[in-house]
Amino acid sequence: MPILLHSSRMPVPVETLSAWHFRAGALERMIPPWAAVRAPRSFGGLAEGAIAELEVRIGGRWKRWKALHEEVHPGRSFRDRQLEGPFAEWIHDHRFLPEPDDHSLLEDRIEYRVPLGALGQLLAGRRVHRELVRTFLFRHRRLRGDLRRHAELGGTPLHVAITGASGLVGRSLRSFLTSGGHQVRRVVRGRPDAAQGDIAWNPDQGSIDSARFESLDAVVHLAGENIASGRWTRAKMDSIRRSRVEGTRLLAESLAKLKQPPRVLVSASAVGFYGDRPDLGESEALDESGARGEGFLAEVAEAWESATAAASDAGIRVVHLRIGVVVSAAGGIVAKLRTPFQFGLGGPVGHGRQAMPWIALDDLLGAILWAIRREEVRGPINAVAPEPRSNRAFARDLAAVLRRPAVMPLPATVVKLAFGRMGRELLLAGAPVAPRRLRDGGFRFEFERLREALAFELGRFGDEESIS
């Protein structure tokens, strides 16, 4: 059978490396964002005889992939053996080995056979091997980053509640925190899952199970209607504003009334706060002291942040993360642009000079944990990468990573006709923004350069990186 072997030195002791694999959220963190793979239910850890389930999209249909955990030796190793799935046979051995200087070695060894025997190997063997190489390069890079981040921001395990936990950032934050040893409760609409520790709320009706927030360490508030889901009619704009302002006010006022409220509320905001600033160059990027700009997004962002007043008045430390474009192949703008750019149909929007502040998803997760841990941090934080990029540069970098040209611009007139005000403010406008407070606070970015972040998210690793 073909064998794939990959090992990487990790920046933590072997006990820490092993423990990460045995926690909830680890499986989800290891799924490549570009892959057509999903976890139908959260897997709560490893044990002898436990079964992990995934779903893999093959030929346009989702198929189950079940693996049995066996030969489980905490602190040393475990094995996954396929019971049902896309391979004719699959045996994956994970080994954790001690290294000097409180480091460790992660070794993945996979024996596999593709279906249809020799014919299958002839037709698909090389493609399957390349995809496995991409997958394990991604897995080890992400794991190294997560372990380093948790080591840097260590301390007593946290108990955190997350609103918007079903969104791209919320789902990722949950698995990032739980695999790091923290407890997470989702704040959900509809019927909560008691076994998962969910907290019920319905901001449209002004209801929230506030007692469940007692004694938590932190609340991360990410809920809000998608601003890019359609034209901004008056009703749509009112809905966007209400989903942010009224939901935030309900949460803040509820936390303020608790006997033992969370110590910190990290509440999402957006770089839209700064409006459109075509007059500023990259060297004049705005820090957190920058004034509010003009336009609907700026007005909403200001009201969104102001809606936390009850929490801060009650002594809760409040942090407003002004988030830039989140770079992830699992959702958002990169996922939407990937297909047209792969077909050579990508390019800048309008003149392309508008600023496009961005942040890699994994750095955003790190910034949230940093904001929770740093007791001196409060108020606005620009959650953006230090490398400034224009819309044209963003398109050029994405095309380069995908090895395609970026020669199909989207004219401003088309944007205005197709999307109206949403297109003018969201696609044709922007302000250069700098992460001064993150930098001054010693925050370490995993991805300072956009092209590197895109390559990681899309699995486009350099030819110099190889696996035996």
C-alpha positions as CSV (number, residue, x, y, z in Angstrom):
1,M,0.0,0.0,0.0
2,P,1.1,3.6,-0.5
3,I,2.5,5.2,2.6
4,L,2.6,8.9,3.5
5,L,4.8,10.0,6.4
6,H,5.0,13.5,7.8
7,S,6.6,14.7,11.0
8,S,7.0,18.2,12.5
9,R,8.6,19.7,15.5
10,M,6.1,21.4,17.8
11,P,6.8,24.3,20.2
12,V,5.3,22.5,23.3
13,P,6.1,19.6,25.5
14,V,4.9,16.2,24.4
15,E,2.2,16.1,27.1
16,T,0.7,19.3,25.7
17,L,0.8,18.0,22.1
18,S,-0.9,14.8,23.1
19,A,-3.6,16.5,25.2
20,W,-4.6,18.8,22.3
21,H,-5.5,15.8,20.2
22,F,-7.7,14.3,22.9
23,R,-9.9,17.4,23.3
24,A,-13.2,18.4,21.7
25,G,-12.6,20.7,18.7
26,A,-9.4,19.1,17.6
27,L,-11.0,17.2,14.7
28,E,-12.7,20.3,13.4
29,R,-9.5,22.3,13.5
30,M,-7.7,19.8,11.3
31,I,-10.2,19.9,8.4
32,P,-8.7,22.0,5.6
33,P,-10.8,25.0,4.7
34,W,-10.7,24.3,1.0
35,A,-11.7,20.7,1.3
36,A,-15.2,19.3,0.7
37,V,-15.3,17.7,4.2
38,R,-17.5,18.5,7.1
39,A,-18.1,17.1,10.6
40,P,-21.8,16.3,10.9
41,R,-21.6,16.3,14.7
42,S,-19.0,17.5,17.2
43,F,-16.6,14.8,18.3
44,G,-15.8,15.0,22.0
45,G,-12.4,13.5,22.1
46,L,-10.5,10.2,21.9
47,A,-11.0,6.9,23.6
48,E,-10.4,3.2,22.7
49,G,-13.2,2.1,20.4
50,A,-14.6,5.6,19.9
51,I,-15.7,6.4,16.3
52,A,-15.2,9.7,14.5
53,E,-17.6,10.6,11.7
54,L,-17.0,13.0,8.8
55,E,-18.8,13.6,5.5
56,V,-16.9,13.9,2.3
57,R,-18.2,15.3,-1.0
58,I,-17.4,13.0,-3.9
59,G,-19.0,13.3,-7.3
60,G,-21.4,16.0,-6.1
61,R,-22.8,13.8,-3.2
62,W,-21.9,13.8,0.5
63,K,-20.7,10.4,1.7
64,R,-20.0,9.2,5.2
65,W,-16.4,8.6,6.5
66,K,-16.3,6.6,9.8
67,A,-13.0,5.9,11.5
68,L,-12.4,3.7,14.6
69,H,-9.9,4.9,17.2
70,E,-7.8,2.0,18.5
71,E,-4.4,1.4,20.2
72,V,-5.1,4.6,22.1
73,H,-2.2,5.5,24.4
74,P,-2.6,9.0,25.9
75,G,0.7,10.9,25.8
76,R,2.1,8.5,23.2
77,S,0.0,7.6,20.2
78,F,-3.3,6.5,18.7
79,R,-4.6,5.0,15.5
80,D,-7.5,5.8,13.2
81,R,-8.7,2.9,11.0
82,Q,-11.4,3.5,8.4
83,L,-14.6,1.5,8.9
84,E,-16.5,3.2,6.1
85,G,-15.4,5.9,3.6
86,P,-13.8,6.9,0.4
87,F,-10.7,4.7,0.6
88,A,-10.4,0.9,0.1
89,E,-8.2,0.9,3.2
90,W,-7.0,3.6,5.5
91,I,-4.8,3.3,8.6
92,H,-3.5,6.5,10.2
93,D,-1.0,6.3,13.1
94,H,-0.4,9.5,15.2
95,R,2.7,9.5,17.3
96,F,3.9,12.0,19.9
97,L,7.6,12.0,20.7
98,P,9.5,14.1,23.2
99,E,12.2,16.5,22.0
100,P,14.8,18.6,23.8
101,D,14.0,22.1,25.2
102,D,10.3,21.3,26.0
103,H,9.5,20.6,22.4
104,S,7.9,17.6,20.8
105,L,7.6,15.7,17.5
106,L,4.3,15.0,15.8
107,E,4.5,12.0,13.4
108,D,1.7,11.1,11.1
109,R,2.0,7.8,9.2
110,I,-0.8,6.9,6.8
111,E,-1.2,3.6,4.9
112,Y,-4.0,3.7,2.3
113,R,-5.4,2.2,-0.8
114,V,-7.7,3.9,-3.3
115,P,-10.7,2.0,-4.6
116,L,-10.6,-0.1,-7.8
117,G,-7.2,-1.6,-7.1
118,A,-4.5,-1.1,-9.7
119,L,-6.8,0.8,-12.1
120,G,-7.8,3.2,-9.3
121,Q,-4.2,3.8,-8.4
122,L,-3.4,4.4,-12.1
123,L,-6.3,6.9,-12.6
124,A,-6.3,8.7,-9.2
125,G,-3.2,7.7,-7.2
126,R,-1.1,10.7,-7.9
127,R,-3.9,13.1,-7.4
128,V,-4.9,11.5,-4.1
129,H,-1.3,11.6,-2.9
130,R,-1.0,15.3,-3.8
131,E,-4.1,16.1,-1.9
132,L,-2.9,14.2,1.2
133,V,0.4,16.1,1.1
134,R,-1.5,19.4,1.0
135,T,-3.8,18.3,3.8
136,F,-1.0,17.3,6.2
137,L,1.1,20.4,5.4
138,F,-1.9,22.4,6.4
139,R,-2.7,20.4,9.5
140,H,0.8,20.7,10.9
141,R,1.1,24.4,10.2
142,R,-2.3,25.1,11.8
143,L,-1.5,22.9,14.8
144,R,1.9,24.5,15.3
145,G,0.2,27.9,15.3
146,D,-2.6,26.9,17.7
147,L,-0.2,25.4,20.2
148,R,2.1,28.4,20.1
149,R,-0.8,30.8,20.5
150,H,-2.2,28.9,23.5
151,A,1.2,28.7,25.1
152,E,1.7,32.5,24.7
153,L,-1.8,33.2,26.0
154,G,-1.9,30.5,28.7
155,G,-3.3,30.6,32.2
156,T,-6.3,29.2,34.0
157,P,-8.8,27.5,31.6
158,L,-11.5,29.9,30.6
159,H,-15.3,29.5,30.5
160,V,-16.6,31.5,27.5
161,A,-19.9,32.1,25.9
162,I,-20.2,32.9,22.1
163,T,-23.0,34.5,20.2
164,G,-23.0,34.0,16.5
165,A,-21.4,30.5,17.1
166,S,-22.9,29.1,13.9
167,G,-21.1,31.6,11.7
168,L,-17.6,31.2,10.1
169,V,-15.8,33.0,13.0
170,G,-18.0,31.6,15.7
171,R,-17.6,28.0,14.6
172,S,-13.8,28.4,14.3
173,L,-13.5,30.2,17.6
174,R,-15.4,27.4,19.4
175,S,-13.1,24.6,18.1
176,F,-10.0,26.8,18.7
177,L,-10.9,27.4,22.3
178,T,-12.1,23.9,23.2
179,S,-9.0,22.2,21.6
180,G,-7.0,24.6,23.7
181,G,-8.6,23.4,26.9
182,H,-11.3,26.0,27.4
183,Q,-15.0,25.5,27.9
184,V,-17.4,27.1,25.5
185,R,-21.1,27.7,25.6
186,R,-23.0,28.7,22.5
187,V,-25.7,31.4,22.7
188,V,-28.3,30.2,20.3
189,R,-31.7,31.0,18.9
190,G,-34.4,28.3,19.1
191,R,-34.1,25.3,21.4
192,P,-30.7,25.0,23.2
193,D,-28.9,21.7,23.5
194,A,-28.6,21.2,27.2
195,A,-25.9,18.6,26.8
196,Q,-23.7,21.1,24.9
197,G,-24.4,23.8,27.6
198,D,-26.2,26.1,25.1
199,I,-27.7,29.4,26.3
200,A,-31.0,30.5,24.7
201,W,-31.7,33.9,23.4
202,N,-34.0,35.6,20.9
203,P,-32.9,39.2,20.3
204,D,-35.9,39.9,18.1
205,Q,-38.2,39.2,21.0
206,G,-35.9,40.7,23.6
207,S,-35.5,37.4,25.5
208,I,-32.3,35.9,26.9
209,D,-31.5,33.2,29.5
210,S,-29.3,35.7,31.4
211,A,-28.8,33.5,34.5
212,R,-26.7,31.1,32.4
213,F,-24.1,33.9,32.0
214,E,-23.4,34.0,35.8
215,S,-19.7,33.5,36.7
216,L,-18.5,33.1,33.1
217,D,-15.0,34.4,32.4
218,A,-15.9,36.0,29.1
219,V,-18.6,36.6,26.4
220,V,-17.6,36.9,22.8
221,H,-20.4,38.7,20.8
222,L,-20.3,37.9,17.1
223,A,-24.0,37.8,16.2
224,G,-25.3,40.1,13.4
225,E,-27.0,39.9,10.1
226,N,-24.9,39.4,7.0
227,I,-24.3,42.8,5.4
228,A,-23.4,41.3,2.0
229,S,-26.4,39.1,1.4
230,G,-28.3,41.4,-0.9
231,R,-29.2,44.9,-1.9
232,W,-29.6,47.4,0.9
233,T,-33.3,48.2,0.7
234,R,-34.6,50.3,3.6
235,A,-36.0,47.2,5.2
236,K,-32.6,45.4,4.8
237,M,-30.7,48.3,6.3
238,D,-33.1,48.5,9.3
239,S,-32.7,44.7,9.8
240,I,-28.9,45.0,9.7
241,R,-28.9,47.9,12.2
242,R,-31.4,46.1,14.6
243,S,-29.5,42.8,14.5
244,R,-26.3,44.6,15.7
245,V,-27.6,47.4,17.9
246,E,-30.6,45.8,19.6
247,G,-29.0,42.4,20.1
248,T,-25.9,44.0,21.6
249,R,-27.9,46.2,23.9
250,L,-30.0,43.2,25.1
251,L,-26.8,41.3,25.8
252,A,-25.0,44.2,27.5
253,E,-28.0,45.1,29.7
254,S,-28.5,41.5,30.7
255,L,-24.9,41.0,31.7
256,A,-24.9,44.3,33.7
257,K,-27.7,43.0,36.0
258,L,-25.8,39.8,37.0
259,K,-24.5,39.3,40.5
260,Q,-21.3,37.8,39.1
261,P,-21.0,39.0,35.5
262,P,-18.3,37.9,33.1
263,R,-15.1,39.9,33.5
264,V,-14.9,40.8,29.8
265,L,-17.2,41.3,26.8
266,V,-15.4,41.1,23.5
267,S,-17.9,42.6,21.0
268,A,-17.5,42.5,17.2
269,S,-17.4,45.7,15.3
270,A,-16.0,46.5,11.8
271,V,-13.4,48.6,10.0
272,G,-16.5,50.1,8.3
273,F,-16.4,52.5,11.3
274,Y,-13.8,54.6,9.4
275,G,-16.0,55.0,6.3
276,D,-14.5,55.7,2.9
277,R,-11.2,57.5,3.0
278,P,-9.8,57.7,-0.6
279,D,-7.7,60.7,0.5
280,L,-5.4,58.6,2.7
281,G,-2.5,56.6,1.4
282,E,-1.1,53.4,2.9
283,S,1.4,55.3,5.0
284,E,-1.5,57.3,6.6
285,A,-3.4,54.3,7.8
286,L,-5.8,55.0,10.6
287,D,-5.2,53.6,14.1
288,E,-7.9,53.3,16.8
289,S,-7.9,57.0,17.5
290,G,-9.2,57.7,14.0
291,A,-12.5,59.5,13.7
292,R,-15.7,57.9,12.6
293,G,-16.3,58.1,8.9
294,E,-19.4,58.8,6.9
295,G,-22.0,56.4,5.5
296,F,-24.4,53.7,6.7
297,L,-21.6,51.2,7.7
298,A,-19.9,53.9,9.8
299,E,-23.1,54.9,11.5
300,V,-24.0,51.3,12.3
301,A,-20.6,50.5,13.7
302,E,-20.7,53.5,16.0
303,A,-24.2,52.6,17.3
304,W,-23.1,48.9,17.6
305,E,-20.2,49.9,19.8
306,S,-22.3,52.3,21.8
307,A,-24.8,49.6,22.6
308,T,-22.4,48.0,25.0
309,A,-22.6,51.0,27.3
310,A,-24.6,49.2,30.0
311,A,-21.9,46.5,30.4
312,S,-19.0,49.0,30.7
313,D,-21.0,51.2,33.1
314,A,-21.5,48.1,35.3
315,G,-17.7,47.6,35.4
316,I,-17.4,44.9,32.8
317,R,-14.3,45.3,30.6
318,V,-15.5,45.8,27.0
319,V,-13.4,45.4,23.9
320,H,-14.6,46.4,20.5
321,L,-12.9,44.4,17.7
322,R,-13.0,46.4,14.5
323,I,-12.6,43.5,12.1
324,G,-11.3,43.7,8.6
325,V,-12.0,41.3,5.7
326,V,-11.6,37.8,7.2
327,V,-9.4,35.7,5.0
328,S,-10.6,32.1,5.0
329,A,-11.3,29.6,2.2
330,A,-14.2,28.2,4.3
331,G,-16.4,31.3,3.9
332,G,-16.5,35.0,3.3
333,I,-15.0,36.8,0.3
334,V,-12.2,34.3,-0.5
335,A,-14.7,31.4,-0.7
336,K,-16.9,33.5,-3.0
337,L,-14.1,34.7,-5.3
338,R,-12.2,31.4,-5.5
339,T,-14.3,29.8,-8.3
340,P,-14.3,32.9,-10.7
341,F,-10.6,33.5,-10.1
342,Q,-9.8,29.8,-10.8
343,F,-11.5,30.3,-14.2
344,G,-9.5,33.4,-14.9
345,L,-12.6,35.7,-14.4
346,G,-11.2,37.6,-11.5
347,G,-9.9,41.2,-11.1
348,P,-10.2,44.4,-9.2
349,V,-13.5,46.0,-8.4
350,G,-13.9,49.5,-9.8
351,H,-10.6,51.4,-10.0
352,G,-9.2,49.0,-7.4
353,R,-7.5,51.7,-5.4
354,Q,-9.9,51.4,-2.4
355,A,-8.2,50.1,0.8
356,M,-9.1,46.6,1.8
357,P,-7.9,46.0,5.4
358,W,-7.8,42.2,6.0
359,I,-7.0,39.6,8.7
360,A,-6.3,35.9,8.5
361,L,-9.0,33.9,10.3
362,D,-6.5,32.2,12.6
363,D,-5.1,35.6,13.6
364,L,-8.6,36.9,14.3
365,L,-9.1,33.9,16.7
366,G,-5.8,34.7,18.4
367,A,-6.8,38.4,18.7
368,I,-10.0,37.4,20.4
369,L,-8.2,35.2,23.0
370,W,-5.6,38.0,23.4
371,A,-8.3,40.5,24.2
372,I,-9.8,38.1,26.7
373,R,-6.5,37.5,28.4
374,R,-5.1,41.0,28.5
375,E,-6.7,42.6,31.5
376,E,-5.5,46.1,30.5
377,V,-7.1,46.0,27.1
378,R,-10.5,47.8,26.6
379,G,-12.2,49.9,23.9
380,P,-11.6,49.7,20.2
381,I,-9.0,47.3,18.7
382,N,-8.3,47.2,14.9
383,A,-8.3,43.5,14.1
384,V,-6.4,43.8,10.8
385,A,-3.1,42.5,9.5
386,P,-0.2,44.9,9.4
387,E,0.3,44.6,5.6
388,P,-2.0,47.2,3.9
389,R,-3.6,46.0,0.7
390,S,-5.8,47.7,-1.9
391,N,-8.6,46.0,-3.7
392,R,-6.4,45.7,-6.7
393,A,-3.5,44.2,-4.7
394,F,-5.9,41.7,-3.1
395,A,-7.1,40.6,-6.5
396,R,-3.5,40.3,-7.7
397,D,-2.5,38.2,-4.7
398,L,-5.4,35.9,-4.9
399,A,-4.8,35.3,-8.6
400,A,-1.1,34.7,-8.0
401,V,-1.8,32.1,-5.4
402,L,-4.3,30.3,-7.7
403,R,-1.8,30.8,-10.6
404,R,-4.3,32.6,-12.7
405,P,-4.4,36.1,-14.3
406,A,-6.4,38.9,-12.7
407,V,-7.5,40.6,-15.9
408,M,-11.3,40.8,-15.6
409,P,-12.1,43.9,-13.6
410,L,-15.7,44.5,-12.4
411,P,-16.6,48.1,-13.5
412,A,-17.9,50.5,-10.9
413,T,-21.0,51.1,-13.0
414,V,-21.9,47.4,-13.0
415,V,-21.4,47.3,-9.2
416,K,-23.7,50.3,-8.6
417,L,-26.4,48.9,-10.9
418,A,-26.3,45.4,-9.5
419,F,-25.9,46.2,-5.8
420,G,-26.9,49.8,-5.3
421,R,-25.8,51.3,-2.0
422,M,-24.4,48.1,-0.7
423,G,-22.0,47.9,-3.7
424,R,-21.0,51.6,-3.3
425,E,-20.1,51.3,0.4
426,L,-19.0,47.7,0.7
427,L,-17.2,47.1,-2.6
428,L,-16.1,50.5,-3.9
429,A,-15.1,52.2,-0.7
430,G,-12.6,51.6,2.0
431,A,-10.1,53.1,4.5
432,P,-6.5,52.1,5.3
433,V,-6.4,50.8,8.8
434,A,-3.5,49.9,11.0
435,P,-3.4,47.4,14.0
436,R,-1.6,49.8,16.4
437,R,-3.0,48.5,19.6
438,L,-2.3,44.9,18.7
439,R,1.2,45.7,17.7
440,D,1.9,47.9,20.8
441,G,0.4,45.1,23.0
442,G,2.9,42.5,21.7
443,F,0.4,40.5,19.6
444,R,2.1,38.1,17.2
445,F,0.6,37.6,13.8
446,E,0.8,34.2,12.2
447,F,0.2,35.8,8.8
448,E,1.5,39.3,8.2
449,R,1.4,39.0,4.4
450,L,-1.8,38.5,2.5
451,R,-0.3,36.2,-0.1
452,E,1.0,33.8,2.6
453,A,-2.5,33.8,4.3
454,L,-4.2,33.0,1.0
455,A,-1.7,30.2,0.2
456,F,-2.3,28.6,3.6
457,E,-6.1,28.8,3.4
458,L,-6.2,27.5,-0.2
459,G,-3.6,24.8,0.3
460,R,-1.2,26.3,-2.2
461,F,2.1,25.4,-0.5
462,G,5.5,26.0,-2.1
463,D,7.3,23.3,-4.0
464,E,10.0,23.3,-1.4
465,E,7.7,21.8,1.2
466,S,7.4,18.1,0.8
467,I,6.3,14.9,2.5
468,S,7.9,11.6,2.1
